[in-house]
Amino acid sequence: MIPNIGPMEIMIVLILALVVFGPKKLPELGRSVGNGLKEFKGSLSGETSEKEEPEVKALKS
């Protein structure tokens, strides 16, 4: 049986994360988790995160 996750449980998890990581590290942690999820979804769907454009080097004369 899977327990239901409600707003109260989410609030408890967020408060614990704030206490453990602190207010300065929390945005950085959120960004890294978001980037990780984006890369994971991209790898599952076969997309690449980098644009594959040919590099053009300027010649100095």
C-alpha distance matrix in Angstrom:
0.0 3.8 6.4 9.5 12.5 15.6 19.3 19.4 17.1 19.2 22.3 21.4 20.9 24.1 26.0 25.0 26.1 29.4 30.1 29.4 31.2 33.7 34.9 37.2 34.8 31.9 33.5 34.4 30.9 29.6 32.4 31.6 27.9 29.0 31.6 29.2 26.8 29.9 31.2 28.0 27.8 31.5 31.3 28.7 30.9 34.1 35.7 37.9 38.0 41.7 44.3 46.4 49.8 52.9 54.4 57.9 60.2 63.2 66.5 68.9 72.5
3.8 0.0 3.8 6.5 9.1 12.4 16.0 16.4 14.0 15.7 19.0 18.3 17.6 20.7 22.8 22.0 22.8 26.0 27.0 26.4 28.0 30.4 31.4 33.7 31.3 28.3 29.8 30.8 27.4 25.9 28.7 28.1 24.4 25.4 28.1 26.0 23.5 26.6 28.1 25.0 24.9 28.6 28.6 26.2 28.4 31.6 32.9 35.0 34.9 38.6 41.2 43.4 46.8 50.0 51.4 54.8 57.0 60.0 63.3 65.6 69.3
6.4 3.8 0.0 3.8 6.4 9.4 13.0 13.0 10.7 13.0 16.0 15.3 15.1 18.2 20.1 19.5 20.8 23.7 24.6 24.5 26.3 28.3 29.3 31.9 29.8 26.7 28.4 29.8 26.4 24.9 28.0 27.8 24.1 25.2 28.2 26.4 24.0 27.2 29.0 26.3 26.2 29.9 30.3 28.1 30.2 33.5 34.4 36.3 35.8 39.5 42.1 44.6 47.8 51.0 52.2 55.6 57.7 60.5 63.9 66.1 69.8
9.5 6.5 3.8 0.0 3.8 6.2 9.9 10.7 9.2 10.9 14.0 14.2 14.2 16.8 18.9 19.0 20.1 22.7 24.0 24.3 25.8 27.5 28.0 30.6 28.8 25.5 26.8 28.6 25.5 23.6 26.6 26.8 23.2 23.8 27.1 25.7 23.1 26.0 28.2 25.7 25.2 29.0 29.8 27.7 29.4 32.8 33.4 35.3 34.6 38.3 40.7 43.4 46.5 49.9 51.1 54.3 56.5 59.2 62.7 64.8 68.5
12.5 9.1 6.4 3.8 0.0 3.8 7.0 8.0 6.1 7.2 10.5 11.0 10.8 13.1 15.4 15.8 16.7 19.1 20.7 21.1 22.4 23.9 24.3 26.9 25.2 21.8 23.1 25.0 22.0 20.1 23.2 23.7 20.2 20.8 24.2 23.1 20.7 23.6 26.0 23.9 23.5 27.3 28.3 26.5 28.3 31.5 31.8 33.4 32.4 36.0 38.5 41.3 44.3 47.6 48.7 51.8 53.9 56.5 60.0 62.0 65.7
15.6 12.4 9.4 6.2 3.8 0.0 3.8 5.5 5.5 6.5 8.9 10.3 11.1 12.7 14.6 15.8 17.0 18.8 20.5 21.5 22.7 23.7 23.6 26.6 25.4 21.8 23.0 25.3 22.7 20.5 23.7 24.7 21.5 21.8 25.4 24.8 22.4 25.0 27.8 26.0 25.5 29.0 30.4 28.9 30.3 33.6 33.5 35.0 33.7 37.3 39.6 42.6 45.4 48.8 49.8 52.8 54.8 57.2 60.8 62.7 66.4
19.3 16.0 13.0 9.9 7.0 3.8 0.0 3.8 5.5 5.1 6.2 8.7 10.0 10.5 12.3 14.3 15.3 16.4 18.4 19.9 20.9 21.4 20.9 24.0 23.2 19.5 20.6 23.4 21.2 18.9 22.1 23.6 20.7 20.8 24.6 24.5 22.3 24.7 27.7 26.4 25.9 29.3 31.0 29.8 31.0 34.2 33.7 35.0 33.3 36.7 38.9 42.2 44.7 48.1 48.9 51.7 53.7 55.9 59.5 61.2 64.9
19.4 16.4 13.0 10.7 8.0 5.5 3.8 0.0 3.8 5.5 5.1 6.3 8.8 10.0 10.7 12.4 14.4 15.4 16.7 18.4 20.0 20.4 20.4 23.8 23.1 19.7 21.4 24.1 21.8 20.1 23.6 24.8 22.1 22.8 26.5 26.2 24.4 27.1 29.8 28.5 28.4 31.8 33.3 32.2 33.8 36.8 36.4 37.5 35.7 39.0 41.5 44.7 47.3 50.6 51.2 54.0 55.8 58.1 61.6 63.2 66.9
17.1 14.0 10.7 9.2 6.1 5.5 5.5 3.8 0.0 3.8 5.4 5.1 6.3 8.7 9.9 10.7 12.4 14.3 15.5 16.5 18.2 19.3 19.8 22.9 21.6 18.4 20.4 22.6 19.8 18.4 22.0 22.7 19.7 20.9 24.4 23.7 22.0 25.0 27.4 25.9 26.1 29.6 30.7 29.7 31.5 34.5 34.3 35.3 33.7 37.1 39.8 42.8 45.6 48.8 49.4 52.4 54.1 56.6 60.0 61.7 65.4
19.2 15.7 13.0 10.9 7.2 6.5 5.1 5.5 3.8 0.0 3.8 5.4 5.2 6.2 8.6 9.9 10.6 12.3 14.3 15.3 16.3 17.2 17.3 20.2 18.9 15.4 17.0 19.3 16.8 15.0 18.5 19.5 16.6 17.5 21.1 20.7 19.1 21.9 24.5 23.3 23.4 26.8 28.2 27.4 29.0 31.9 31.4 32.3 30.5 33.8 36.4 39.5 42.2 45.4 46.0 48.9 50.7 53.0 56.5 58.1 61.9
22.3 19.0 16.0 14.0 10.5 8.9 6.2 5.1 5.4 3.8 0.0 3.8 5.5 5.1 6.1 8.6 9.8 10.5 12.3 14.2 15.3 15.5 15.3 18.6 18.0 14.7 16.5 19.3 17.1 15.6 19.2 20.6 18.3 19.2 22.8 22.8 21.5 24.1 26.8 26.0 26.3 29.4 31.0 30.5 32.1 34.8 34.0 34.6 32.5 35.6 38.2 41.5 43.9 47.1 47.4 50.2 51.8 53.9 57.4 58.8 62.6
21.4 18.3 15.3 14.2 11.0 10.3 8.7 6.3 5.1 5.4 3.8 0.0 3.8 5.5 5.2 6.2 8.6 9.9 10.6 12.2 14.2 14.8 15.6 18.9 18.0 15.1 17.6 19.9 17.4 16.7 20.5 21.3 18.9 20.5 23.9 23.5 22.5 25.5 27.8 26.8 27.5 30.7 31.9 31.4 33.3 35.9 35.4 35.9 33.9 37.0 39.8 42.9 45.5 48.6 48.8 51.7 53.1 55.4 58.8 60.2 63.9
20.9 17.6 15.1 14.2 10.8 11.1 10.0 8.8 6.3 5.2 5.5 3.8 0.0 3.8 5.5 5.1 6.1 8.6 9.9 10.4 12.0 13.4 14.3 17.2 15.7 12.7 15.2 17.1 14.2 13.6 17.4 17.8 15.4 17.2 20.5 19.8 19.1 22.2 24.3 23.2 24.2 27.3 28.3 28.0 30.1 32.6 32.1 32.5 30.5 33.6 36.6 39.6 42.3 45.3 45.5 48.4 49.9 52.3 55.6 57.1 60.9
24.1 20.7 18.2 16.8 13.1 12.7 10.5 10.0 8.7 6.2 5.1 5.5 3.8 0.0 3.8 5.4 5.1 6.2 8.7 9.9 10.5 11.0 11.2 14.2 13.2 9.9 12.2 14.6 12.3 11.4 15.2 16.3 14.3 15.8 19.1 19.1 18.6 21.3 23.6 23.1 24.0 26.8 28.2 28.3 30.1 32.4 31.4 31.6 29.3 32.2 35.0 38.2 40.6 43.7 43.7 46.5 47.9 50.1 53.5 54.8 58.5
26.0 22.8 20.1 18.9 15.4 14.6 12.3 10.7 9.9 8.6 6.1 5.2 5.5 3.8 0.0 3.8 5.4 5.0 6.2 8.6 10.1 9.9 10.5 14.0 13.6 11.0 13.8 16.3 14.3 14.1 17.8 18.9 17.4 19.1 22.3 22.3 22.1 24.8 27.0 26.6 27.6 30.4 31.7 31.9 33.7 36.0 35.0 35.0 32.6 35.3 38.2 41.4 43.7 46.6 46.4 49.2 50.3 52.4 55.8 56.9 60.6
25.0 22.0 19.5 19.0 15.8 15.8 14.3 12.4 10.7 9.9 8.6 6.2 5.1 5.4 3.8 0.0 3.8 5.4 5.1 6.1 8.5 9.6 11.4 14.4 13.3 11.2 14.6 16.2 13.8 14.3 18.0 18.3 16.7 19.1 22.0 21.5 21.6 24.6 26.4 25.7 27.2 30.0 30.9 31.1 33.4 35.4 34.7 34.6 32.4 35.1 38.2 41.2 43.7 46.5 46.3 49.1 50.2 52.5 55.7 56.9 60.6
26.1 22.8 20.8 20.1 16.7 17.0 15.3 14.4 12.4 10.6 9.8 8.6 6.1 5.1 5.4 3.8 0.0 3.8 5.5 5.1 5.8 7.5 9.2 11.6 9.9 7.7 11.1 12.5 9.9 10.7 14.3 14.6 13.3 15.7 18.4 18.1 18.5 21.4 23.1 22.7 24.4 26.9 27.9 28.4 30.6 32.4 31.6 31.2 28.8 31.5 34.6 37.6 40.0 42.7 42.5 45.3 46.4 48.6 51.9 53.1 56.8
29.4 26.0 23.7 22.7 19.1 18.8 16.4 15.4 14.3 12.3 10.5 9.9 8.6 6.2 5.0 5.4 3.8 0.0 3.8 5.6 5.5 5.0 6.1 9.2 8.8 6.8 10.2 12.2 10.7 11.5 14.8 15.8 15.2 17.2 19.9 20.2 20.7 23.2 25.1 25.2 26.7 29.0 30.3 31.0 32.9 34.7 33.5 32.9 30.2 32.6 35.6 38.7 40.9 43.6 43.1 45.7 46.6 48.6 51.9 52.8 56.6
30.1 27.0 24.6 24.0 20.7 20.5 18.4 16.7 15.5 14.3 12.3 10.6 9.9 8.7 6.2 5.1 5.5 3.8 0.0 3.8 5.8 5.5 8.1 11.0 10.6 9.7 13.4 14.9 13.4 14.7 18.0 18.5 18.0 20.4 22.8 22.8 23.6 26.3 27.8 27.8 29.6 32.0 32.9 33.6 35.8 37.5 36.4 35.8 33.2 35.5 38.6 41.7 43.9 46.4 45.8 48.5 49.2 51.2 54.4 55.2 59.0
29.4 26.4 24.5 24.3 21.1 21.5 19.9 18.4 16.5 15.3 14.2 12.2 10.4 9.9 8.6 6.1 5.1 5.6 3.8 0.0 3.8 5.9 9.3 11.1 9.6 9.3 13.2 13.7 11.7 13.8 16.9 16.6 16.1 19.1 21.2 20.7 21.8 24.7 25.8 25.7 27.8 30.1 30.7 31.6 34.0 35.5 34.6 33.9 31.4 33.7 37.0 39.8 42.1 44.6 43.9 46.7 47.4 49.6 52.7 53.6 57.3
31.2 28.0 26.3 25.8 22.4 22.7 20.9 20.0 18.2 16.3 15.3 14.2 12.0 10.5 10.1 8.5 5.8 5.5 5.8 3.8 0.0 3.8 6.9 7.8 5.8 6.1 9.9 10.1 8.6 11.0 13.8 13.6 13.8 16.6 18.4 18.4 19.9 22.4 23.5 23.8 26.0 27.9 28.7 30.0 32.2 33.4 32.3 31.3 28.5 30.6 33.8 36.7 38.9 41.3 40.5 43.2 43.8 46.0 49.0 49.9 53.6
33.7 30.4 28.3 27.5 23.9 23.7 21.4 20.4 19.3 17.2 15.5 14.8 13.4 11.0 9.9 9.6 7.5 5.0 5.5 5.9 3.8 0.0 3.8 5.6 5.7 6.3 9.6 10.7 10.4 12.3 14.8 15.5 16.1 18.3 20.2 20.8 22.2 24.3 25.7 26.4 28.3 30.1 31.3 32.6 34.5 35.7 34.3 33.2 30.3 32.2 35.2 38.2 40.1 42.5 41.6 44.1 44.6 46.5 49.6 50.2 53.9
34.9 31.4 29.3 28.0 24.3 23.6 20.9 20.4 19.8 17.3 15.3 15.6 14.3 11.2 10.5 11.4 9.2 6.1 8.1 9.3 6.9 3.8 0.0 3.8 5.7 5.5 7.7 9.7 10.3 11.4 13.7 15.2 16.0 17.5 19.5 20.7 21.9 23.6 25.4 26.4 27.9 29.6 31.2 32.5 34.1 35.4 33.6 32.5 29.3 31.2 33.9 37.2 38.8 41.4 40.4 42.7 43.3 45.0 48.2 48.8 52.5
37.2 33.7 31.9 30.6 26.9 26.6 24.0 23.8 22.9 20.2 18.6 18.9 17.2 14.2 14.0 14.4 11.6 9.2 11.0 11.1 7.8 5.6 3.8 0.0 3.8 5.7 6.9 7.8 9.5 11.2 12.5 13.9 15.5 17.0 18.3 19.8 21.5 22.8 24.3 25.7 27.4 28.7 30.2 31.9 33.4 34.3 32.4 30.9 27.6 29.1 31.8 35.0 36.5 38.8 37.6 39.8 40.2 41.8 44.9 45.4 49.1
34.8 31.3 29.8 28.8 25.2 25.4 23.2 23.1 21.6 18.9 18.0 18.0 15.7 13.2 13.6 13.3 9.9 8.8 10.6 9.6 5.8 5.7 5.7 3.8 0.0 3.8 5.8 5.4 6.1 8.7 10.2 10.8 12.3 14.3 15.6 16.5 18.5 20.1 21.3 22.5 24.5 25.8 27.0 28.8 30.5 31.4 29.7 28.3 25.1 26.8 29.8 32.8 34.6 36.9 35.9 38.4 38.9 40.8 43.9 44.6 48.4
31.9 28.3 26.7 25.5 21.8 21.8 19.5 19.7 18.4 15.4 14.7 15.1 12.7 9.9 11.0 11.2 7.7 6.8 9.7 9.3 6.1 6.3 5.5 5.7 3.8 0.0 3.9 5.5 5.0 6.2 8.7 10.0 10.6 12.2 14.3 15.3 16.5 18.3 20.0 21.0 22.6 24.3 25.7 27.1 28.7 30.0 28.3 27.4 24.4 26.4 29.3 32.5 34.5 37.1 36.5 39.0 39.9 41.9 45.1 46.1 49.9
33.5 29.8 28.4 26.8 23.1 23.0 20.6 21.4 20.4 17.0 16.5 17.6 15.2 12.2 13.8 14.6 11.1 10.2 13.4 13.2 9.9 9.6 7.7 6.9 5.8 3.9 0.0 3.8 5.4 5.0 6.2 8.7 9.9 10.5 12.3 14.2 15.3 16.4 18.4 19.9 21.1 22.4 24.3 25.8 27.0 28.2 26.2 25.1 21.8 23.8 26.4 29.7 31.5 34.2 33.6 36.0 36.9 38.8 42.2 43.2 46.9
34.4 30.8 29.8 28.6 25.0 25.3 23.4 24.1 22.6 19.3 19.3 19.9 17.1 14.6 16.3 16.2 12.5 12.2 14.9 13.7 10.1 10.7 9.7 7.8 5.4 5.5 3.8 0.0 3.8 5.4 5.1 6.3 8.7 9.9 10.6 12.3 14.3 15.3 16.6 18.3 20.1 21.1 22.6 24.5 25.9 26.6 24.7 23.2 19.9 21.6 24.5 27.6 29.4 31.9 31.1 33.7 34.4 36.5 39.7 40.7 44.5
30.9 27.4 26.4 25.5 22.0 22.7 21.2 21.8 19.8 16.8 17.1 17.4 14.2 12.3 14.3 13.8 9.9 10.7 13.4 11.7 8.6 10.4 10.3 9.5 6.1 5.0 5.4 3.8 0.0 3.8 5.5 5.2 6.2 8.6 9.9 10.6 12.4 14.2 15.4 16.4 18.4 19.9 21.1 22.7 24.5 25.5 24.0 22.9 20.1 22.2 25.4 28.3 30.6 33.1 32.7 35.5 36.4 38.8 42.0 43.2 47.0
29.6 25.9 24.9 23.6 20.1 20.5 18.9 20.1 18.4 15.0 15.6 16.7 13.6 11.4 14.1 14.3 10.7 11.5 14.7 13.8 11.0 12.3 11.4 11.2 8.7 6.2 5.0 5.4 3.8 0.0 3.8 5.5 5.2 6.1 8.6 9.8 10.6 12.2 14.3 15.2 16.5 18.2 19.9 21.2 22.6 24.0 22.4 21.7 18.9 21.3 24.2 27.4 29.7 32.5 32.4 35.2 36.5 38.7 42.1 43.5 47.3
32.4 28.7 28.0 26.6 23.2 23.7 22.1 23.6 22.0 18.5 19.2 20.5 17.4 15.2 17.8 18.0 14.3 14.8 18.0 16.9 13.8 14.8 13.7 12.5 10.2 8.7 6.2 5.1 5.5 3.8 0.0 3.8 5.5 5.1 6.1 8.5 9.9 10.5 12.3 14.1 15.4 16.4 18.3 20.0 21.1 22.1 20.0 18.9 15.8 18.0 20.8 24.0 26.1 28.9 28.7 31.4 32.7 34.9 38.4 39.8 43.6
31.6 28.1 27.8 26.8 23.7 24.7 23.6 24.8 22.7 19.5 20.6 21.3 17.8 16.3 18.9 18.3 14.6 15.8 18.5 16.6 13.6 15.5 15.2 13.9 10.8 10.0 8.7 6.3 5.2 5.5 3.8 0.0 3.8 5.4 5.1 6.1 8.6 9.8 10.5 12.1 14.2 15.2 16.4 18.4 20.0 20.7 19.0 17.7 14.9 17.1 20.4 23.3 25.6 28.2 28.0 31.0 32.2 34.8 38.0 39.6 43.4
27.9 24.4 24.1 23.2 20.2 21.5 20.7 22.1 19.7 16.6 18.3 18.9 15.4 14.3 17.4 16.7 13.3 15.2 18.0 16.1 13.8 16.1 16.0 15.5 12.3 10.6 9.9 8.7 6.2 5.2 5.5 3.8 0.0 3.8 5.5 5.0 6.2 8.6 9.9 10.4 12.3 14.1 15.3 16.6 18.5 19.7 18.5 18.0 15.7 18.5 21.7 24.6 27.2 30.1 30.3 33.4 34.9 37.6 40.9 42.6 46.4
29.0 25.4 25.2 23.8 20.8 21.8 20.8 22.8 20.9 17.5 19.2 20.5 17.2 15.8 19.1 19.1 15.7 17.2 20.4 19.1 16.6 18.3 17.5 17.0 14.3 12.2 10.5 9.9 8.6 6.1 5.1 5.4 3.8 0.0 3.8 5.4 5.2 6.2 8.7 9.8 10.6 12.2 14.2 15.5 16.6 18.0 16.4 16.0 13.5 16.5 19.4 22.5 25.1 28.1 28.5 31.6 33.4 35.9 39.4 41.2 45.0
31.6 28.1 28.2 27.1 24.2 25.4 24.6 26.5 24.4 21.1 22.8 23.9 20.5 19.1 22.3 22.0 18.4 19.9 22.8 21.2 18.4 20.2 19.5 18.3 15.6 14.3 12.3 10.6 9.9 8.6 6.1 5.1 5.5 3.8 0.0 3.8 5.5 5.0 6.2 8.5 9.9 10.4 12.2 14.3 15.4 16.0 14.2 13.1 10.4 13.2 16.3 19.2 21.8 24.8 25.1 28.2 29.9 32.6 36.0 37.9 41.7
29.2 26.0 26.4 25.7 23.1 24.8 24.5 26.2 23.7 20.7 22.8 23.5 19.8 19.1 22.3 21.5 18.1 20.2 22.8 20.7 18.4 20.8 20.7 19.8 16.5 15.3 14.2 12.3 10.6 9.8 8.5 6.1 5.0 5.4 3.8 0.0 3.8 5.4 5.2 6.1 8.7 9.8 10.5 12.4 14.4 15.1 14.1 13.4 11.5 14.5 17.9 20.4 23.4 26.1 26.6 30.0 31.7 34.6 37.9 39.9 43.7
26.8 23.5 24.0 23.1 20.7 22.4 22.3 24.4 22.0 19.1 21.5 22.5 19.1 18.6 22.1 21.6 18.5 20.7 23.6 21.8 19.9 22.2 21.9 21.5 18.5 16.5 15.3 14.3 12.4 10.6 9.9 8.6 6.2 5.2 5.5 3.8 0.0 3.8 5.5 5.0 6.1 8.5 9.8 10.6 12.4 14.0 13.2 13.5 12.1 15.6 18.6 21.2 24.3 27.4 28.3 31.6 33.7 36.6 39.9 42.2 45.9
29.9 26.6 27.2 26.0 23.6 25.0 24.7 27.1 25.0 21.9 24.1 25.5 22.2 21.3 24.8 24.6 21.4 23.2 26.3 24.7 22.4 24.3 23.6 22.8 20.1 18.3 16.4 15.3 14.2 12.2 10.5 9.8 8.6 6.2 5.0 5.4 3.8 0.0 3.8 5.4 5.2 6.1 8.6 10.0 10.7 11.9 10.3 10.5 8.8 12.4 15.1 17.9 20.9 24.1 25.2 28.4 30.7 33.5 36.9 39.2 42.9
31.2 28.1 29.0 28.2 26.0 27.8 27.7 29.8 27.4 24.5 26.8 27.8 24.3 23.6 27.0 26.4 23.1 25.1 27.8 25.8 23.5 25.7 25.4 24.3 21.3 20.0 18.4 16.6 15.4 14.3 12.3 10.5 9.9 8.7 6.2 5.2 5.5 3.8 0.0 3.8 5.5 5.0 6.1 8.6 9.9 10.1 8.9 8.4 7.3 10.7 13.8 16.1 19.4 22.3 23.3 26.8 29.0 32.0 35.3 37.7 41.4
28.0 25.0 26.3 25.7 23.9 26.0 26.4 28.5 25.9 23.3 26.0 26.8 23.2 23.1 26.6 25.7 22.7 25.2 27.8 25.7 23.8 26.4 26.4 25.7 22.5 21.0 19.9 18.3 16.4 15.2 14.1 12.1 10.4 9.8 8.5 6.1 5.0 5.4 3.8 0.0 3.8 5.4 5.2 6.3 8.8 9.9 10.0 10.6 10.5 14.0 17.0 18.9 22.4 25.2 26.5 30.1 32.3 35.5 38.7 41.2 44.8
27.8 24.9 26.2 25.2 23.5 25.5 25.9 28.4 26.1 23.4 26.3 27.5 24.2 24.0 27.6 27.2 24.4 26.7 29.6 27.8 26.0 28.3 27.9 27.4 24.5 22.6 21.1 20.1 18.4 16.5 15.4 14.2 12.3 10.6 9.9 8.7 6.1 5.2 5.5 3.8 0.0 3.8 5.5 5.1 6.3 8.5 8.4 10.2 10.4 14.2 16.5 18.6 22.0 25.2 26.8 30.3 32.8 35.9 39.2 41.8 45.4
31.5 28.6 29.9 29.0 27.3 29.0 29.3 31.8 29.6 26.8 29.4 30.7 27.3 26.8 30.4 30.0 26.9 29.0 32.0 30.1 27.9 30.1 29.6 28.7 25.8 24.3 22.4 21.1 19.9 18.2 16.4 15.2 14.1 12.2 10.4 9.8 8.5 6.1 5.0 5.4 3.8 0.0 3.8 5.4 5.2 5.8 4.9 6.4 7.2 10.8 13.0 14.8 18.3 21.4 23.3 26.7 29.4 32.5 35.7 38.5 42.0
31.3 28.6 30.3 29.8 28.3 30.4 31.0 33.3 30.7 28.2 31.0 31.9 28.3 28.2 31.7 30.9 27.9 30.3 32.9 30.7 28.7 31.3 31.2 30.2 27.0 25.7 24.3 22.6 21.1 19.9 18.3 16.4 15.3 14.2 12.2 10.5 9.8 8.6 6.1 5.2 5.5 3.8 0.0 3.8 5.5 5.0 6.2 7.3 9.0 12.1 14.5 15.7 19.4 22.1 23.9 27.5 30.0 33.4 36.4 39.3 42.7
28.7 26.2 28.1 27.7 26.5 28.9 29.8 32.2 29.7 27.4 30.5 31.4 28.0 28.3 31.9 31.1 28.4 31.0 33.6 31.6 30.0 32.6 32.5 31.9 28.8 27.1 25.8 24.5 22.7 21.2 20.0 18.4 16.6 15.5 14.3 12.4 10.6 10.0 8.6 6.3 5.1 5.4 3.8 0.0 3.8 5.6 7.8 10.3 12.2 15.4 17.4 18.6 22.2 25.1 27.2 30.7 33.4 36.7 39.8 42.7 46.1
30.9 28.4 30.2 29.4 28.3 30.3 31.0 33.8 31.5 29.0 32.1 33.3 30.1 30.1 33.7 33.4 30.6 32.9 35.8 34.0 32.2 34.5 34.1 33.4 30.5 28.7 27.0 25.9 24.5 22.6 21.1 20.0 18.5 16.6 15.4 14.4 12.4 10.7 9.9 8.8 6.3 5.2 5.5 3.8 0.0 3.8 5.7 9.1 11.3 14.4 15.7 16.9 20.4 23.4 25.8 29.2 32.2 35.4 38.5 41.5 44.8
34.1 31.6 33.5 32.8 31.5 33.6 34.2 36.8 34.5 31.9 34.8 35.9 32.6 32.4 36.0 35.4 32.4 34.7 37.5 35.5 33.4 35.7 35.4 34.3 31.4 30.0 28.2 26.6 25.5 24.0 22.1 20.7 19.7 18.0 16.0 15.1 14.0 11.9 10.1 9.9 8.5 5.8 5.0 5.6 3.8 0.0 3.8 6.6 9.8 12.2 13.4 13.9 17.5 20.3 22.8 26.3 29.2 32.5 35.5 38.6 41.8
35.7 32.9 34.4 33.4 31.8 33.5 33.7 36.4 34.3 31.4 34.0 35.4 32.1 31.4 35.0 34.7 31.6 33.5 36.4 34.6 32.3 34.3 33.6 32.4 29.7 28.3 26.2 24.7 24.0 22.4 20.0 19.0 18.5 16.4 14.2 14.1 13.2 10.3 8.9 10.0 8.4 4.9 6.2 7.8 5.7 3.8 0.0 3.8 6.6 9.1 10.1 11.3 14.8 17.9 20.2 23.6 26.6 29.7 32.9 35.9 39.2
37.9 35.0 36.3 35.3 33.4 35.0 35.0 37.5 35.3 32.3 34.6 35.9 32.5 31.6 35.0 34.6 31.2 32.9 35.8 33.9 31.3 33.2 32.5 30.9 28.3 27.4 25.1 23.2 22.9 21.7 18.9 17.7 18.0 16.0 13.1 13.4 13.5 10.5 8.4 10.6 10.2 6.4 7.3 10.3 9.1 6.6 3.8 0.0 3.8 5.6 7.3 8.5 12.1 15.1 17.1 20.6 23.3 26.5 29.7 32.6 36.0
38.0 34.9 35.8 34.6 32.4 33.7 33.3 35.7 33.7 30.5 32.5 33.9 30.5 29.3 32.6 32.4 28.8 30.2 33.2 31.4 28.5 30.3 29.3 27.6 25.1 24.4 21.8 19.9 20.1 18.9 15.8 14.9 15.7 13.5 10.4 11.5 12.1 8.8 7.3 10.5 10.4 7.2 9.0 12.2 11.3 9.8 6.6 3.8 0.0 3.8 6.6 9.1 12.2 15.3 16.6 20.0 22.4 25.5 28.8 31.4 35.0
41.7 38.6 39.5 38.3 36.0 37.3 36.7 39.0 37.1 33.8 35.6 37.0 33.6 32.2 35.3 35.1 31.5 32.6 35.5 33.7 30.6 32.2 31.2 29.1 26.8 26.4 23.8 21.6 22.2 21.3 18.0 17.1 18.5 16.5 13.2 14.5 15.6 12.4 10.7 14.0 14.2 10.8 12.1 15.4 14.4 12.2 9.1 5.6 3.8 0.0 3.8 6.1 8.9 11.8 12.8 16.2 18.7 21.8 25.0 27.7 31.2
44.3 41.2 42.1 40.7 38.5 39.6 38.9 41.5 39.8 36.4 38.2 39.8 36.6 35.0 38.2 38.2 34.6 35.6 38.6 37.0 33.8 35.2 33.9 31.8 29.8 29.3 26.4 24.5 25.4 24.2 20.8 20.4 21.7 19.4 16.3 17.9 18.6 15.1 13.8 17.0 16.5 13.0 14.5 17.4 15.7 13.4 10.1 7.3 6.6 3.8 0.0 3.7 5.8 9.3 11.0 14.1 17.0 19.9 23.2 26.1 29.5
46.4 43.4 44.6 43.4 41.3 42.6 42.2 44.7 42.8 39.5 41.5 42.9 39.6 38.2 41.4 41.2 37.6 38.7 41.7 39.8 36.7 38.2 37.2 35.0 32.8 32.5 29.7 27.6 28.3 27.4 24.0 23.3 24.6 22.5 19.2 20.4 21.2 17.9 16.1 18.9 18.6 14.8 15.7 18.6 16.9 13.9 11.3 8.5 9.1 6.1 3.7 0.0 3.8 6.7 9.1 12.4 15.5 18.7 21.7 24.9 28.1
49.8 46.8 47.8 46.5 44.3 45.4 44.7 47.3 45.6 42.2 43.9 45.5 42.3 40.6 43.7 43.7 40.0 40.9 43.9 42.1 38.9 40.1 38.8 36.5 34.6 34.5 31.5 29.4 30.6 29.7 26.1 25.6 27.2 25.1 21.8 23.4 24.3 20.9 19.4 22.4 22.0 18.3 19.4 22.2 20.4 17.5 14.8 12.1 12.2 8.9 5.8 3.8 0.0 3.8 6.4 9.1 12.5 15.4 18.5 21.7 24.8
52.9 50.0 51.0 49.9 47.6 48.8 48.1 50.6 48.8 45.4 47.1 48.6 45.3 43.7 46.6 46.5 42.7 43.6 46.4 44.6 41.3 42.5 41.4 38.8 36.9 37.1 34.2 31.9 33.1 32.5 28.9 28.2 30.1 28.1 24.8 26.1 27.4 24.1 22.3 25.2 25.2 21.4 22.1 25.1 23.4 20.3 17.9 15.1 15.3 11.8 9.3 6.7 3.8 0.0 3.8 6.4 9.7 12.9 15.6 19.0 21.9
54.4 51.4 52.2 51.1 48.7 49.8 48.9 51.2 49.4 46.0 47.4 48.8 45.5 43.7 46.4 46.3 42.5 43.1 45.8 43.9 40.5 41.6 40.4 37.6 35.9 36.5 33.6 31.1 32.7 32.4 28.7 28.0 30.3 28.5 25.1 26.6 28.3 25.2 23.3 26.5 26.8 23.3 23.9 27.2 25.8 22.8 20.2 17.1 16.6 12.8 11.0 9.1 6.4 3.8 0.0 3.8 6.5 9.8 12.7 15.9 19.1
57.9 54.8 55.6 54.3 51.8 52.8 51.7 54.0 52.4 48.9 50.2 51.7 48.4 46.5 49.2 49.1 45.3 45.7 48.5 46.7 43.2 44.1 42.7 39.8 38.4 39.0 36.0 33.7 35.5 35.2 31.4 31.0 33.4 31.6 28.2 30.0 31.6 28.4 26.8 30.1 30.3 26.7 27.5 30.7 29.2 26.3 23.6 20.6 20.0 16.2 14.1 12.4 9.1 6.4 3.8 0.0 3.8 6.5 9.4 12.7 15.7
60.2 57.0 57.7 56.5 53.9 54.8 53.7 55.8 54.1 50.7 51.8 53.1 49.9 47.9 50.3 50.2 46.4 46.6 49.2 47.4 43.8 44.6 43.3 40.2 38.9 39.9 36.9 34.4 36.4 36.5 32.7 32.2 34.9 33.4 29.9 31.7 33.7 30.7 29.0 32.3 32.8 29.4 30.0 33.4 32.2 29.2 26.6 23.3 22.4 18.7 17.0 15.5 12.5 9.7 6.5 3.8 0.0 3.8 6.4 9.4 12.7
63.2 60.0 60.5 59.2 56.5 57.2 55.9 58.1 56.6 53.0 53.9 55.4 52.3 50.1 52.4 52.5 48.6 48.6 51.2 49.6 46.0 46.5 45.0 41.8 40.8 41.9 38.8 36.5 38.8 38.7 34.9 34.8 37.6 35.9 32.6 34.6 36.6 33.5 32.0 35.5 35.9 32.5 33.4 36.7 35.4 32.5 29.7 26.5 25.5 21.8 19.9 18.7 15.4 12.9 9.8 6.5 3.8 0.0 3.8 6.4 9.6
66.5 63.3 63.9 62.7 60.0 60.8 59.5 61.6 60.0 56.5 57.4 58.8 55.6 53.5 55.8 55.7 51.9 51.9 54.4 52.7 49.0 49.6 48.2 44.9 43.9 45.1 42.2 39.7 42.0 42.1 38.4 38.0 40.9 39.4 36.0 37.9 39.9 36.9 35.3 38.7 39.2 35.7 36.4 39.8 38.5 35.5 32.9 29.7 28.8 25.0 23.2 21.7 18.5 15.6 12.7 9.4 6.4 3.8 0.0 3.8 6.4
68.9 65.6 66.1 64.8 62.0 62.7 61.2 63.2 61.7 58.1 58.8 60.2 57.1 54.8 56.9 56.9 53.1 52.8 55.2 53.6 49.9 50.2 48.8 45.4 44.6 46.1 43.2 40.7 43.2 43.5 39.8 39.6 42.6 41.2 37.9 39.9 42.2 39.2 37.7 41.2 41.8 38.5 39.3 42.7 41.5 38.6 35.9 32.6 31.4 27.7 26.1 24.9 21.7 19.0 15.9 12.7 9.4 6.4 3.8 0.0 3.8
72.5 69.3 69.8 68.5 65.7 66.4 64.9 66.9 65.4 61.9 62.6 63.9 60.9 58.5 60.6 60.6 56.8 56.6 59.0 57.3 53.6 53.9 52.5 49.1 48.4 49.9 46.9 44.5 47.0 47.3 43.6 43.4 46.4 45.0 41.7 43.7 45.9 42.9 41.4 44.8 45.4 42.0 42.7 46.1 44.8 41.8 39.2 36.0 35.0 31.2 29.5 28.1 24.8 21.9 19.1 15.7 12.7 9.6 6.4 3.8 0.0
